[in-house]
Amino acid sequence: MHLPLTTPCRALLPLAVAALLAACGGVQVKPTPDLPHPLLQPMSARVGVVLDEELRRYVHEETRGGSNWKVDLGAGHEQFFREIIGASFDAPQFFNNVADARATSGLQTIFRPRIEQFSFVTADETNGDYWAVTIRYSMAVLGVKEGEIIDNYSLTGYGSARGGRAASALTRATRAAMRDAAAKFLVQAPRQPLAKRLLAGEVLTPEHVEAAKAEAIEVVPIEDDPTP
């Protein structure tokens, strides 16, 4: 015989799910990017990209509602940055550390991307069917001689997914956030003043970013929500 699900029983459901997740060792996911092939012309510039150990081993872990959550973002984001920077520039060179990049002759600048923050909201927490993910990135632009920071772009991706098991929903929402960040970077990066200097064949120095700031009323290297 099937009994109707009463309001007190409904209230216990999130606790039951949390207990089940905790008993099973929590939720562990390893999202990889699922990006469409961008239809754009890569910029002709000699750039190095440092995908260091901090990025390649990045893991977000937290305990919430008695459940352990582990989101392994490192391997997926190594692929993510290889794809979006590879689509933005022709023949970028990738390195494991800044020292190796600086030792390579002929580069105009070095990019060093990082994950600054990862956060998510479950369907139970939104009282709905949707899971939401936010990923905030920074992209340091470094000089090739001293490795000094010339500029630092910020970029945020937002994604959501509806329904499904916890691991599946969190993975899909994370992929959506990565797609959102990729679209913003691919569209907006070529518009930046430093990109124009790279296209002109210049080697970037701290003086370039100071000149760019002097020409602009407000500098927002990568816009989270650009207005038309």
C-alpha positions in Angstrom: 0.0 0.0 0.0 1.3 3.5 -0.9 0.9 6.2 1.7 0.6 9.8 0.7 3.7 11.9 1.2 2.8 14.4 4.0 4.3 17.8 4.6 6.4 16.6 7.6 7.8 13.7 5.4 8.7 16.2 2.7 10.6 18.3 5.2 12.7 15.3 6.1 13.7 14.5 2.5 16.7 16.8 2.3 18.0 15.4 5.6 17.5 11.9 4.4 19.4 12.7 1.1 22.2 14.3 3.1 22.5 11.3 5.3 22.6 9.0 2.3 25.3 11.0 0.7 27.4 11.0 3.8 27.0 7.3 4.2 28.2 6.8 0.7 31.2 9.0 1.1 29.6 12.2 -0.2 29.6 13.4 -3.8 32.8 13.4 -5.9 32.9 14.8 -9.4 35.6 15.6 -12.0 34.0 17.9 -14.6 35.7 18.3 -18.0 34.9 21.0 -20.5 32.3 20.5 -23.2 32.9 23.5 -25.4 31.7 24.0 -29.0 34.3 24.8 -31.6 34.6 28.6 -31.7 34.2 30.2 -35.1 36.8 32.9 -34.9 40.2 33.9 -36.3 43.0 33.3 -33.8 45.2 36.3 -33.0 48.7 36.2 -34.5 50.9 36.7 -31.4 53.6 34.8 -29.7 52.3 34.0 -26.2 53.2 31.6 -23.5 50.7 30.1 -21.1 51.6 28.8 -17.6 49.3 26.0 -16.4 51.0 25.5 -13.1 50.6 22.8 -10.4 48.2 24.9 -8.4 45.8 25.0 -11.4 46.4 21.4 -12.5 45.7 20.0 -9.0 42.9 22.4 -8.0 40.2 20.6 -5.9 37.2 22.2 -4.2 36.2 20.4 -1.0 33.6 21.3 1.6 31.2 19.7 4.0 27.6 20.9 3.8 24.5 19.5 5.5 26.5 16.6 6.8 27.7 15.6 3.3 31.2 15.8 1.9 31.6 17.4 -1.5 34.7 17.1 -3.7 34.9 18.8 -7.1 38.2 18.0 -8.9 38.6 20.9 -11.3 42.3 20.6 -12.1 42.5 18.3 -15.1 39.4 19.7 -16.6 40.7 23.2 -16.4 44.0 22.4 -17.9 42.1 21.2 -20.9 39.8 24.2 -20.6 42.6 26.8 -20.9 44.4 24.9 -23.6 41.2 25.0 -25.7 40.2 28.6 -25.2 43.7 30.1 -25.4 44.5 27.8 -28.3 41.4 29.2 -30.1 42.3 32.8 -29.3 46.0 32.7 -30.4 47.7 30.8 -33.1 50.3 28.4 -31.8 50.5 29.4 -28.1 53.2 27.6 -26.1 52.2 25.9 -22.8 54.5 25.5 -19.7 54.3 24.1 -16.2 55.9 27.0 -14.6 56.9 30.7 -15.1 60.6 30.0 -15.1 60.4 27.7 -18.2 58.2 30.2 -20.0 60.7 33.1 -19.3 63.5 30.9 -20.5 61.8 30.6 -23.9 62.9 33.2 -26.4 60.6 35.1 -28.8 57.5 35.4 -26.5 55.6 38.7 -26.3 53.9 37.9 -23.0 53.0 35.1 -20.6 49.5 34.3 -19.4 49.0 32.6 -16.0 45.4 31.6 -15.4 44.0 30.6 -12.0 40.8 29.6 -10.4 40.0 32.1 -7.7 36.7 30.7 -6.4 34.3 27.9 -7.0 30.8 27.8 -5.4 27.6 26.0 -6.0 24.0 25.8 -4.8 21.9 22.7 -4.7 18.3 22.3 -5.8 17.3 21.7 -2.1 18.9 25.1 -1.2 17.1 26.9 -4.0 13.8 25.2 -3.2 13.5 24.3 -6.8 14.8 22.0 -9.5 18.0 23.9 -10.4 21.6 23.6 -9.4 23.8 26.6 -9.9 27.6 27.0 -10.1 29.8 30.1 -10.1 33.5 29.9 -11.1 35.7 33.0 -10.8 39.0 33.1 -12.6 42.0 35.5 -12.8 44.3 35.7 -15.7 47.7 37.3 -14.9 49.5 38.9 -17.8 53.3 38.7 -17.1 56.4 40.2 -18.6 58.7 37.9 -20.4 62.0 39.3 -18.9 61.3 39.6 -15.2 58.0 37.7 -14.9 56.4 40.8 -13.4 52.6 41.3 -13.4 51.6 43.7 -16.2 47.9 43.3 -15.8 45.4 40.9 -14.2 42.1 40.1 -15.9 39.1 38.8 -14.0 36.4 36.5 -15.4 33.4 34.8 -13.9 31.4 32.0 -15.4 27.8 31.1 -14.3 26.0 27.8 -15.0 22.9 25.9 -14.0 21.5 22.5 -14.5 18.0 21.1 -13.9 17.2 17.8 -12.2 19.1 14.6 -12.0 21.3 13.0 -9.4 23.6 15.2 -7.3 26.8 14.2 -9.1 25.2 14.5 -12.6 23.6 17.9 -11.8 26.7 19.4 -10.3 28.8 18.2 -13.2 26.4 19.7 -15.8 26.2 23.0 -13.9 30.0 23.2 -13.7 30.3 22.6 -17.4 27.8 25.3 -18.1 29.8 27.7 -16.0 32.9 26.8 -18.0 31.1 27.4 -21.3 29.9 30.8 -20.1 33.4 31.9 -19.1 34.8 30.6 -22.3 32.3 32.5 -24.4 33.1 35.7 -22.5 36.9 35.3 -22.9 36.8 34.4 -26.6 34.6 37.4 -27.5 36.0 40.0 -25.2 39.8 39.3 -25.0 40.6 40.5 -28.6 39.0 43.8 -27.7 41.4 44.6 -24.9 44.1 47.3 -25.4 46.9 44.8 -24.6 45.6 42.4 -27.3 46.0 45.2 -29.9 49.6 45.6 -28.8 50.2 41.9 -29.2 48.8 42.0 -32.7 51.2 44.8 -33.5 54.0 42.5 -32.5 55.0 44.4 -29.3 56.5 42.7 -26.3 54.4 43.7 -23.4 55.8 45.8 -20.5 54.3 47.5 -17.4 54.3 50.8 -19.3 51.7 49.4 -21.7 49.1 48.8 -19.1 49.7 52.3 -17.6 49.1 53.8 -21.1 45.9 51.8 -21.5 44.6 53.0 -18.2 45.3 56.6 -19.1 43.2 56.2 -22.2 40.2 54.7 -20.5 37.7 56.2 -18.1 37.1 52.8 -16.5 39.1 49.7 -17.2 37.3 46.4 -16.8 39.5 43.8 -18.7 36.9 41.1 -18.9 33.3 42.0 -18.2 31.1 39.7 -16.2 27.9 41.1 -17.6 28.6 43.5 -20.4 25.9 46.0 -21.4 25.3 46.9 -25.0 
